[in-house]
Amino acid sequence: MKLKISIIIFFCGILLTTLAQDKACCTAEEQISFVKFSDEKDFRDIHQIPEKFVLKDALGSMINFKTSDGKNGNAYFVKSPKPSNKFIFVFHEWWGLNDYIKKESDELQLKLGEINILAIDLYDGKVAENREDAAKFMQSVDNKRARDIIYGAIEFTGKDASIGTLGWCFGGGWSLQASILLGKKGKACVMYYGIIDNSPGTFKELNSPVLGIFAEKDSWITPEVYGNLEKNLKAAGKVVIIKSFNADHAFANPSNSKFDKEATKAAKDLTIKFFKENLIK
């Protein structure tokens, strides 16, 4: 009888330990999962609804490319004025691939010269005009589909391409994730106030140095969160530069009430310098 009780206690202990580990795991994921932030009213409200904007005299155009799931991916493509095997993947924030992102892509190409810019659409054609739709679109992104789109974009660039990545907010996390997927093709990753679940093992396949641009007043991607990211990148033996500004989340978005002109210029200057040193060289 005592033996039976001991066995029951033993297996109950295993079960409780497993449940506790699972709960701890889920809690950790929720704490740094960017998509979960969209459930919070404060997070939604800090994103000012973009003013109507139509990009005139665009340098690029929308294209389609095949993805491994048998569908098509979409992107805004700004082609280098001269043939180039260098690309930057641009990842939109939670509003989607709107004309503001296309404008940023045009400016990036003009500042960097002979390089191709591919602003990738992770929403499959959907663009939000209000916070509710933005939250819904971001939450509906299927990670497998997003990776298929990124792999399709990699295929589009050709086998000899050297690729950098750039993204803001929701797209900041995908900039880092895409650089991991790029492996040795990845040459430079810039992420603005974004995050992914991470440990040192997350970055095993990462080849790109990382420039992380963050906001010290950000209530979601806090100094503790991006400090942990920096720690794990360094523990994985990766090159990382973290630059934080005395600003709030989405400070680089000109349509945001928290827009910080000086911090935005400084961050853009750092971004251009980083790409020139690691991708254009």
Backbone as numpy.savetxt, mean C-alpha at the origin, in Angstrom:
# Nx Ny Nz CAx CAy CAz Cx Cy Cz
-9.67 -44.26 37.18 -10.51 -43.05 37.18 -9.64 -41.79 37.18
-8.60 -41.81 38.05 -7.70 -40.65 38.10 -7.00 -40.44 36.78
-6.66 -41.57 36.10 -6.00 -41.48 34.79 -6.91 -40.81 33.78
-8.21 -41.20 33.79 -9.16 -40.61 32.84 -9.29 -39.10 33.06
-9.38 -38.71 34.35 -9.50 -37.29 34.67 -8.26 -36.52 34.20
-7.10 -37.10 34.40 -5.84 -36.45 33.99 -5.81 -36.25 32.48
-6.28 -37.28 31.75 -6.29 -37.18 30.28 -7.24 -36.07 29.83
-8.43 -36.02 30.49 -9.40 -34.98 30.13 -8.83 -33.59 30.39
-8.22 -33.42 31.56 -7.61 -32.13 31.90 -6.53 -31.75 30.91
-5.72 -32.75 30.52 -4.62 -32.51 29.58 -5.16 -31.96 28.25
-6.17 -32.65 27.70 -6.71 -32.23 26.40 -7.49 -30.93 26.49
-8.16 -30.69 27.63 -8.83 -29.41 27.82 -7.81 -28.27 27.85
-6.66 -28.56 28.48 -5.61 -27.55 28.53 -5.10 -27.20 27.15
-4.93 -28.24 26.31 -4.49 -28.00 24.94 -5.52 -27.15 24.19
-6.81 -27.50 24.36 -7.87 -26.79 23.67 -7.91 -25.33 24.09
-7.83 -25.07 25.41 -7.87 -23.69 25.90 -6.66 -22.89 25.42
-5.50 -23.53 25.41 -4.29 -22.85 24.92 -4.43 -22.48 23.46
-4.98 -23.41 22.66 -5.17 -23.16 21.23 -6.14 -22.02 21.01
-7.25 -22.02 21.77 -8.23 -20.94 21.63 -7.63 -19.61 22.02
-6.83 -19.60 23.07 -6.20 -18.36 23.50 -5.24 -17.84 22.45
-4.48 -18.76 21.83 -3.54 -18.36 20.77 -4.29 -17.80 19.58
-5.39 -18.48 19.21 -6.18 -18.00 18.08 -6.74 -16.62 18.35
-7.23 -16.39 19.57 -7.80 -15.09 19.92 -6.73 -14.02 19.88
-5.55 -14.34 20.40 -4.46 -13.36 20.40 -4.08 -13.02 18.97
-4.04 -14.05 18.10 -3.70 -13.83 16.70 -4.70 -12.91 16.04
-5.97 -13.21 16.24 -7.01 -12.39 15.61 -6.99 -10.97 16.12
-6.74 -10.80 17.43 -6.68 -9.45 18.00 -5.55 -8.66 17.38
-4.39 -9.30 17.20 -3.24 -8.62 16.61 -3.55 -8.19 15.19
-4.21 -9.09 14.43 -4.53 -8.75 13.05 -5.47 -7.55 13.00
-6.46 -7.54 13.91 -7.42 -6.45 13.90 -6.74 -5.13 14.25
-5.74 -5.18 15.11 -5.08 -3.96 15.53 -4.36 -3.26 14.39
-3.80 -4.02 13.45 -3.02 -3.38 12.40 -3.58 -3.62 11.01
-4.75 -4.25 10.92 -5.35 -4.46 9.61 -5.97 -3.16 9.14
-5.46 -2.62 8.04 -5.90 -1.31 7.57 -7.38 -1.30 7.22
-7.85 -2.38 6.61 -9.25 -2.45 6.18 -10.19 -2.30 7.36
-9.81 -2.84 8.53 -10.67 -2.76 9.71 -10.92 -1.33 10.15
-9.99 -0.43 9.85 -10.16 0.96 10.26 -11.42 1.59 9.66
-11.82 1.11 8.49 -12.97 1.70 7.82 -14.28 1.47 8.58
-14.27 0.59 9.58 -15.44 0.40 10.43 -15.61 1.56 11.42
-14.55 2.33 11.60 -14.57 3.41 12.59 -15.01 4.73 11.96
-15.98 5.36 12.59 -16.52 6.62 12.06 -15.43 7.70 12.00
-14.57 7.77 13.03 -13.52 8.78 13.05 -12.57 8.62 11.87
-12.27 7.37 11.54 -11.39 7.11 10.40 -12.06 7.56 9.09
-13.33 7.24 8.95 -14.04 7.65 7.74 -14.13 9.17 7.65
-14.39 9.80 8.78 -14.61 11.25 8.78 -13.35 12.06 8.51
-12.18 11.46 8.84 -10.94 12.22 8.63 -10.60 12.35 7.14
-11.25 11.52 6.33 -11.05 11.60 4.88 -12.08 12.56 4.27
-11.61 13.74 3.97 -12.47 14.74 3.36 -12.95 14.26 1.99
-14.24 14.44 1.70 -14.76 14.02 0.40 -14.08 14.84 -0.69
-13.44 14.20 -1.69 -12.70 14.94 -2.71 -13.59 15.88 -3.51
-13.08 17.05 -3.79 -13.79 17.96 -4.69 -13.79 17.37 -6.09
-14.78 17.73 -6.85 -14.85 17.26 -8.23 -13.60 17.73 -8.98
-12.95 16.80 -9.64 -11.72 17.15 -10.37 -11.61 16.28 -11.60
-11.40 16.93 -12.73 -11.18 16.22 -14.00 -9.81 16.59 -14.52
-8.97 15.58 -14.71 -7.62 15.81 -15.20 -7.66 16.17 -16.68
-7.12 17.34 -17.00 -7.06 17.78 -18.39 -5.65 17.56 -18.93
-5.55 17.32 -20.22 -4.25 17.11 -20.88 -3.45 16.00 -20.19
-4.13 14.92 -19.89 -3.48 13.78 -19.22 -2.34 13.23 -20.06
-1.27 12.85 -19.39 -0.12 12.28 -20.09 -0.32 10.81 -20.42
-1.20 10.16 -19.65 -1.41 8.73 -19.82 -2.81 8.39 -20.28
-3.09 7.10 -20.29 -4.41 6.61 -20.67 -4.69 5.30 -19.95
-5.95 4.92 -19.87 -6.33 3.66 -19.23 -6.02 2.49 -20.17
-5.52 1.42 -19.58 -5.22 0.21 -20.34 -5.79 -1.00 -19.60
-5.85 -2.13 -20.30 -6.21 -3.41 -19.71 -5.05 -4.38 -19.89
-4.93 -5.32 -18.97 -3.94 -6.39 -19.11 -4.55 -7.67 -18.53
-4.05 -8.78 -18.97 -4.56 -10.07 -18.53 -4.10 -10.38 -17.10
-4.97 -11.03 -16.35 -4.60 -11.50 -15.02 -4.74 -13.02 -14.96
-4.04 -13.63 -14.01 -3.95 -15.09 -13.98 -5.28 -15.78 -13.65
-6.26 -15.01 -13.16 -7.56 -15.61 -12.85 -8.51 -15.58 -14.05
-7.96 -15.25 -15.22 -8.76 -15.26 -16.45 -9.53 -13.98 -16.70
-9.32 -12.98 -15.87 -10.00 -11.70 -16.05 -9.02 -10.67 -16.59
-9.44 -9.40 -16.59 -8.57 -8.30 -16.98 -8.31 -7.41 -15.78
-7.14 -6.80 -15.76 -6.83 -5.76 -14.79 -6.84 -4.41 -15.49
-7.04 -3.36 -14.72 -7.06 -2.00 -15.27 -5.94 -1.18 -14.65
-5.43 -0.23 -15.42 -4.40 0.67 -14.90 -4.35 1.93 -15.75
-3.89 2.99 -15.12 -3.60 4.23 -15.84 -2.12 4.18 -16.17
-1.80 4.21 -17.46 -0.43 4.00 -17.93 0.15 5.28 -18.51
1.22 5.76 -17.89 1.97 6.90 -18.41 3.28 6.36 -18.96
3.38 6.36 -20.26 4.53 5.73 -20.92 5.73 6.67 -20.95
6.89 6.10 -20.75 8.13 6.87 -20.84 8.27 7.47 -22.24
8.77 8.71 -22.35 8.96 9.32 -23.68 9.95 8.56 -24.55
10.87 7.83 -23.92 11.79 6.96 -24.63 11.66 5.55 -24.06
11.94 4.52 -24.85 11.81 3.15 -24.35 12.57 2.94 -23.05
11.90 2.34 -22.07 12.51 2.15 -20.75 11.95 0.87 -20.12
12.81 0.16 -19.43 12.37 -1.04 -18.71 12.15 -0.74 -17.23
12.10 0.54 -16.88 11.88 0.96 -15.50 10.43 1.40 -15.31
9.83 0.91 -14.25 8.41 1.17 -13.97 8.23 1.55 -12.51
7.18 2.32 -12.26 6.70 2.51 -10.89 5.22 2.13 -10.86
4.88 1.22 -9.96 3.48 0.87 -9.71 2.94 1.85 -8.67
1.87 2.53 -9.00 1.23 3.48 -8.09 -0.07 2.86 -7.58
-0.29 2.92 -6.27 -1.49 2.32 -5.67 -2.35 3.40 -5.02
-3.59 3.44 -5.46 -4.52 4.47 -5.02 -4.89 4.33 -3.55
-5.39 5.42 -2.97 -5.91 5.39 -1.62 -7.34 4.84 -1.65
-8.08 5.00 -0.55 -9.35 4.28 -0.44 -10.44 4.80 -1.36
-10.25 5.96 -1.99 -11.26 6.47 -2.92 -11.27 5.69 -4.24
-10.15 5.10 -4.60 -10.05 4.40 -5.88 -9.16 5.16 -6.86
-9.08 4.64 -8.06 -8.21 5.23 -9.08 -8.94 6.41 -9.73
-8.91 7.54 -9.05 -9.57 8.74 -9.56 -8.56 9.66 -10.26
-9.03 10.81 -10.69 -8.15 11.71 -11.44 -7.07 12.35 -10.59
-7.26 12.39 -9.27 -6.19 12.87 -8.40 -4.98 11.93 -8.46
-5.24 10.64 -8.47 -4.15 9.66 -8.55 -3.49 9.72 -9.92
-4.29 9.92 -10.95 -3.72 10.06 -12.30 -2.84 11.30 -12.39
-3.27 12.38 -11.74 -2.47 13.61 -11.72 -1.14 13.37 -11.01
-1.17 12.68 -9.87 0.07 12.35 -9.16 0.98 11.50 -10.04
0.39 10.59 -10.81 1.18 9.73 -11.70 1.84 10.55 -12.79
1.11 11.50 -13.36 1.68 12.39 -14.38 2.85 13.18 -13.81
2.67 13.75 -12.62 3.72 14.56 -12.00 4.95 13.71 -11.71
4.74 12.49 -11.27 5.85 11.59 -10.98 6.67 11.31 -12.23
5.98 11.07 -13.33 6.68 10.79 -14.59 7.47 12.01 -15.05
6.90 13.20 -14.93 7.58 14.41 -15.35 8.83 14.68 -14.51
8.76 14.38 -13.23 9.90 14.64 -12.34 11.01 13.61 -12.50
10.64 12.38 -12.88 11.64 11.32 -12.96 12.14 11.06 -14.38
11.40 11.52 -15.38 11.90 11.40 -16.76 11.59 10.08 -17.42
12.61 9.38 -17.86 12.44 8.18 -18.69 12.08 6.96 -17.83
10.82 6.95 -17.44 10.30 5.87 -16.62 8.80 5.72 -16.90
8.31 4.51 -16.83 6.88 4.24 -17.05 6.16 4.22 -15.71
4.98 4.81 -15.68 4.16 4.81 -14.47 2.90 3.99 -14.73
2.61 3.07 -13.83 1.43 2.23 -13.96 0.62 2.36 -12.66
-0.44 3.16 -12.72 -1.32 3.33 -11.56 -2.37 2.23 -11.60
-2.24 1.28 -10.70 -3.01 0.04 -10.74 -4.35 0.19 -10.01
-5.39 -0.31 -10.64 -6.75 -0.22 -10.10 -7.08 -1.50 -9.34
-7.12 -1.42 -8.01 -7.47 -2.58 -7.19 -8.98 -2.68 -6.93
-9.73 -1.69 -7.41 -11.19 -1.71 -7.24 -11.93 -2.18 -8.49
-11.20 -2.60 -9.51 -11.82 -3.09 -10.75 -12.84 -2.11 -11.32
-12.41 -0.85 -11.44 -13.25 0.15 -12.12 -14.13 0.98 -11.22
-14.24 0.63 -9.95 -15.10 1.39 -9.05 -14.32 2.56 -8.44
-14.97 3.73 -8.39 -14.38 4.91 -7.78 -15.41 5.51 -6.83
-15.00 5.77 -5.61 -15.92 6.28 -4.58 -16.01 7.80 -4.63
-17.21 8.30 -4.40 -17.43 9.74 -4.29 -17.92 10.13 -2.91
-18.12 9.13 -2.04 -18.50 9.41 -0.66 -17.83 8.39 0.25
-17.82 8.67 1.55 -17.10 7.84 2.52 -17.68 6.43 2.61
-19.01 6.35 2.51 -19.65 5.05 2.64 -19.20 4.09 1.53
-19.17 4.61 0.30 -18.73 3.78 -0.82 -17.25 3.45 -0.70
-16.45 4.43 -0.26 -15.01 4.18 -0.11 -14.77 3.05 0.88
-15.49 3.09 2.01 -15.34 2.02 3.01 -15.80 0.68 2.44
-16.91 0.70 1.71 -17.44 -0.53 1.13 -16.50 -1.11 0.09
-15.95 -0.26 -0.77 -15.04 -0.74 -1.81 -13.76 -1.29 -1.21
-13.24 -0.62 -0.19 -12.00 -1.07 0.42 -12.21 -2.42 1.11
-13.34 -2.55 1.80 -13.63 -3.79 2.51 -13.89 -4.96 1.56
-14.33 -4.64 0.34 -14.69 -5.71 -0.60 -13.51 -6.21 -1.42
-12.34 -5.59 -1.25 -11.17 -6.04 -2.00 -10.79 -7.45 -1.56
-10.76 -8.35 -2.51 -10.34 -9.72 -2.26 -8.83 -9.80 -2.44
-8.14 -10.27 -1.41 -6.67 -10.27 -1.46 -6.12 -11.10 -2.61
-6.75 -12.22 -2.89 -6.27 -13.04 -4.00 -6.44 -12.30 -5.32
-7.61 -11.68 -5.51 -7.84 -10.91 -6.73 -6.82 -9.77 -6.85
-6.57 -9.08 -5.75 -5.60 -7.99 -5.78 -4.22 -8.49 -6.18
-3.81 -9.64 -5.62 -2.50 -10.20 -5.99 -2.49 -10.62 -7.46
-3.60 -11.17 -7.96 -3.68 -11.54 -9.37 -3.51 -10.31 -10.26
-4.11 -9.20 -9.84 -3.96 -7.95 -10.61 -2.50 -7.51 -10.62
-1.86 -7.57 -9.46 -0.46 -7.16 -9.37 0.44 -8.07 -10.21
0.20 -9.38 -10.14 0.98 -10.31 -10.96 0.75 -10.04 -12.44
-0.48 -9.69 -12.81 -0.76 -9.34 -14.21 0.00 -8.10 -14.64
0.09 -7.13 -13.73 0.85 -5.92 -14.03 2.34 -6.22 -14.18
2.84 -7.11 -13.33 4.25 -7.51 -13.44 4.51 -8.16 -14.80
3.60 -9.04 -15.20 3.71 -9.68 -16.52 3.70 -8.65 -17.64
2.86 -7.63 -17.49 2.76 -6.57 -18.50 4.08 -5.83 -18.69
4.86 -5.67 -17.62 6.09 -4.89 -17.72 7.20 -5.60 -18.49
7.13 -6.92 -18.59 8.17 -7.66 -19.30 9.19 -8.26 -18.37
9.93 -9.23 -18.86 10.83 -10.01 -18.00 12.05 -9.24 -17.51
12.42 -8.16 -18.19 13.63 -7.43 -17.79 13.32 -6.15 -17.01
12.10 -5.99 -16.55 11.70 -4.75 -15.89 12.31 -4.60 -14.50
12.62 -3.36 -14.15 12.97 -2.98 -12.78 11.82 -2.11 -12.28
11.31 -2.42 -11.09 10.04 -1.83 -10.68 10.12 -1.25 -9.27
9.59 -0.04 -9.14 9.40 0.58 -7.84 7.91 0.63 -7.53
7.56 0.91 -6.29 6.15 1.00 -5.91 5.92 2.23 -5.03
4.70 2.75 -5.11 4.32 3.94 -4.34 2.83 3.86 -4.04
2.44 4.18 -2.81 1.02 4.19 -2.48 0.74 4.98 -1.23
-0.52 5.40 -1.10 -0.96 6.20 0.04 -2.09 5.47 0.76
-2.10 5.55 2.09 -3.23 5.07 2.87 -3.46 3.57 2.58
-4.62 3.17 2.14 -4.89 1.80 1.70 -3.82 1.35 0.70
-3.45 2.24 -0.21 -2.44 1.92 -1.22 -1.04 1.86 -0.67
-0.81 2.47 0.50 0.51 2.38 1.11 0.84 0.95 1.50
-0.14 0.28 2.10 0.05 -1.12 2.44 0.25 -1.98 1.21
-0.51 -1.69 0.15 -0.36 -2.49 -1.07 0.95 -2.19 -1.80
1.49 -1.00 -1.61 2.82 -0.71 -2.17 3.85 -1.65 -1.56
3.78 -1.82 -0.25 4.72 -2.73 0.42 4.45 -4.18 0.03
3.17 -4.57 -0.01 2.84 -5.94 -0.38 3.30 -6.24 -1.81
3.11 -5.28 -2.72 3.52 -5.48 -4.11 5.03 -5.63 -4.21
5.78 -4.86 -3.43 7.24 -4.98 -3.47 7.70 -6.35 -3.00
6.97 -6.93 -2.04 7.29 -8.30 -1.62 7.03 -9.26 -2.77
5.88 -9.10 -3.45 5.54 -9.97 -4.57 6.52 -9.82 -5.74
7.12 -8.66 -5.88 8.04 -8.40 -6.98 9.35 -9.17 -6.85
9.74 -9.51 -5.64 11.01 -10.21 -5.45 12.17 -9.40 -5.99
13.03 -10.04 -6.79 14.24 -9.37 -7.27 13.96 -8.25 -8.27
12.77 -8.22 -8.85 12.41 -7.11 -9.75 12.16 -5.81 -8.99
11.87 -5.93 -7.71 11.59 -4.76 -6.89 12.85 -4.00 -6.54
12.83 -2.69 -6.76 14.02 -1.87 -6.55 13.83 -0.74 -5.55
12.59 -0.32 -5.31 12.34 0.78 -4.39 10.87 0.80 -4.00
10.60 0.86 -2.70 9.22 0.88 -2.21 9.00 2.13 -1.36
7.99 2.91 -1.73 7.59 4.08 -0.94 6.16 3.87 -0.47
5.95 4.00 0.81 4.60 3.84 1.36 4.26 5.02 2.27
3.12 5.63 2.02 2.62 6.72 2.86 1.56 6.17 3.81
1.77 6.36 5.10 0.83 6.03 6.17 -0.08 4.85 5.87
0.57 3.73 5.53 -0.12 2.46 5.31 0.55 1.38 6.15
-0.05 0.19 6.18 0.51 -0.90 6.99 0.00 -2.23 6.45
0.75 -3.29 6.72 0.28 -4.65 6.50 0.60 -5.45 7.76
-0.08 -6.57 7.96 0.33 -7.49 9.02 1.77 -7.89 8.77
2.62 -7.85 9.79 4.02 -8.15 9.51 4.75 -8.71 10.72
5.74 -9.51 10.39 6.73 -10.03 11.32 8.02 -10.06 10.50
9.17 -10.34 11.10 10.39 -10.42 10.29 10.25 -11.39 9.11
9.52 -12.49 9.31 9.35 -13.47 8.25 8.54 -12.97 7.07
7.73 -11.93 7.28 6.92 -11.36 6.20 7.79 -10.88 5.05
9.00 -10.44 5.36 9.83 -9.74 4.39 10.94 -10.62 3.78
10.76 -11.92 3.88 11.76 -12.85 3.36 12.07 -12.61 1.89
11.03 -12.37 1.06 11.22 -12.22 -0.38 11.40 -10.76 -0.81
11.39 -9.83 0.14 11.50 -8.41 -0.20 12.92 -8.07 -0.63
13.05 -7.48 -1.81 14.35 -7.05 -2.31 14.52 -5.54 -2.21
13.41 -4.81 -2.25 13.44 -3.35 -2.30 13.81 -2.72 -0.97
14.60 -1.65 -0.98 14.66 -0.81 0.21 13.32 -0.12 0.37
12.98 0.25 1.59 11.66 0.82 1.89 11.81 2.21 2.47
11.06 3.16 1.91 10.91 4.49 2.48 9.50 4.58 3.03
9.37 4.65 4.35 8.07 4.76 4.99 7.83 6.19 5.45
6.75 6.79 4.98 6.40 8.16 5.32 5.14 8.13 6.18
5.25 8.67 7.39 4.17 8.54 8.35 3.86 9.87 9.03
2.74 9.87 9.76 2.27 11.08 10.44 2.22 10.82 11.94
2.88 11.67 12.70 2.99 11.46 14.14 1.64 11.61 14.85
0.70 12.34 14.26 -0.61 12.54 14.88 -1.63 11.51 14.41
-1.21 10.59 13.59 -2.11 9.57 13.05 -2.62 8.69 14.20
-3.93 8.58 14.33 -4.52 7.79 15.41 -4.62 6.31 15.07
-4.30 5.94 13.83 -4.44 4.55 13.39 -3.07 3.94 13.09
-2.33 4.54 12.17 -0.95 4.08 11.92 -0.07 4.91 12.85
-0.06 4.52 14.09 0.59 5.29 15.15 2.11 5.09 15.12
2.86 5.95 15.84 4.31 5.73 15.94 4.66 4.33 16.43
3.85 3.77 17.30 4.10 2.40 17.78 3.95 1.39 16.64
2.93 1.59 15.79 2.68 0.67 14.68 3.80 0.74 13.65
4.16 1.97 13.22 5.21 2.03 12.21 6.60 1.81 12.82
6.72 2.00 14.13 7.97 1.64 14.80 8.17 0.13 14.80
7.08 -0.61 14.98 7.15 -2.07 14.92 7.48 -2.55 13.51
6.92 -1.87 12.51 7.25 -2.19 11.11 8.74 -2.01 10.85
9.28 -0.89 11.30 10.71 -0.63 11.13 11.54 -1.70 11.83
11.16 -2.07 13.03 11.88 -3.09 13.79 11.90 -4.42 13.05
10.75 -4.82 12.50 10.67 -6.11 11.81 11.41 -6.10 10.49
11.38 -4.98 9.78 12.15 -4.88 8.54 13.65 -5.00 8.82
14.10 -4.33 9.86 15.52 -4.39 10.21 15.90 -5.78 10.70
15.01 -6.41 11.45 15.27 -7.78 11.93 15.38 -8.76 10.77
14.70 -8.44 9.66 14.76 -9.28 8.46 15.97 -8.93 7.60
16.76 -7.95 8.03 17.96 -7.57 7.30 17.69 -6.68 6.10
16.56 -5.96 6.11 16.18 -5.12 4.98 16.55 -3.66 5.24
16.72 -2.92 4.16 17.04 -1.49 4.25 15.73 -0.72 4.39
15.63 0.09 5.43 14.40 0.85 5.65 14.74 2.25 6.17
14.03 3.23 5.63 14.13 4.61 6.09 12.73 5.03 6.52
12.59 5.46 7.75 11.30 5.93 8.25 11.39 7.44 8.46
10.45 8.15 7.86 10.37 9.60 8.05 8.96 9.93 8.55
8.90 10.52 9.73 7.61 10.91 10.27 7.50 12.42 10.33
6.29 12.91 10.09 6.02 14.35 10.09 5.04 14.70 11.19
5.14 15.91 11.68 4.22 16.40 12.70 2.90 16.78 12.01
2.20 15.73 11.57 0.99 15.92 10.78 0.02 14.79 11.09
-1.14 14.82 10.43 -2.17 13.81 10.68 -2.30 12.88 9.48
-3.08 11.82 9.67 -3.30 10.85 8.60 -3.81 11.56 7.34
-3.34 11.09 6.18 -3.74 11.64 4.87 -3.29 13.08 4.68
-2.19 13.46 5.35 -1.72 14.84 5.26 -1.29 15.25 3.85
-0.99 14.28 2.99 -0.50 14.60 1.64 -1.62 14.69 0.61
-2.85 14.54 1.06 -4.00 14.63 0.14 -4.51 16.06 0.12
-4.38 16.77 -1.01 -4.78 18.19 -1.05 -6.27 18.42 -0.84
-7.09 17.37 -1.00 -8.53 17.53 -0.78 -8.92 17.24 0.66
-7.93 16.97 1.52 -8.19 16.62 2.91 -8.05 17.85 3.80
-8.92 17.97 4.80 -8.86 19.11 5.72 -7.57 19.11 6.53
-6.91 17.94 6.64 -5.65 17.83 7.37 -4.44 18.01 6.46
-4.67 18.46 5.23 -3.58 18.64 4.27 -2.51 19.55 4.85
-1.26 19.11 4.74 -0.11 19.88 5.23 0.81 20.14 4.05
0.80 21.36 3.57 1.54 21.71 2.36 3.04 21.50 2.52
3.59 21.95 3.63 5.04 21.84 3.84 5.48 20.38 3.97
4.73 19.62 4.76 5.06 18.21 4.93 4.92 17.45 3.62
3.92 17.80 2.83 3.71 17.14 1.54 4.88 17.40 0.61
5.33 18.65 0.54 6.47 18.96 -0.33 7.72 18.22 0.12
7.97 18.21 1.42 9.15 17.51 1.94 9.07 16.02 1.64
7.88 15.44 1.80 7.70 14.00 1.53 7.89 13.70 0.05
7.38 14.57 -0.81 7.54 14.35 -2.26 9.00 14.46 -2.66
9.71 15.42 -2.07 11.14 15.56 -2.37 11.91 14.31 -1.95
11.57 13.77 -0.79 12.20 12.53 -0.32 11.90 11.37 -1.27
10.65 11.32 -1.73 10.22 10.25 -2.64 10.99 10.28 -3.95
11.09 11.46 -4.54 11.81 11.60 -5.81 13.28 11.22 -5.63
13.89 11.70 -4.57 15.30 11.40 -4.28 15.49 9.89 -4.11
14.56 9.26 -3.40 14.64 7.82 -3.13 14.56 7.02 -4.41
13.63 7.38 -5.29 13.50 6.68 -6.57 14.72 6.91 -7.47
15.25 8.10 -7.46 16.43 8.38 -8.28 17.63 7.57 -7.81
17.76 7.41 -6.51 18.92 6.70 -5.97 18.80 5.18 -6.09
17.57 4.68 -6.10 17.40 3.22 -6.03 16.80 2.59 -7.29
16.13 3.38 -8.12 15.49 2.84 -9.30 16.04 3.42 -10.60
16.27 4.73 -10.60 16.70 5.42 -11.83 18.19 5.27 -12.07
18.96 5.03 -11.02 20.44 5.03 -11.09 20.96 4.14 -12.23
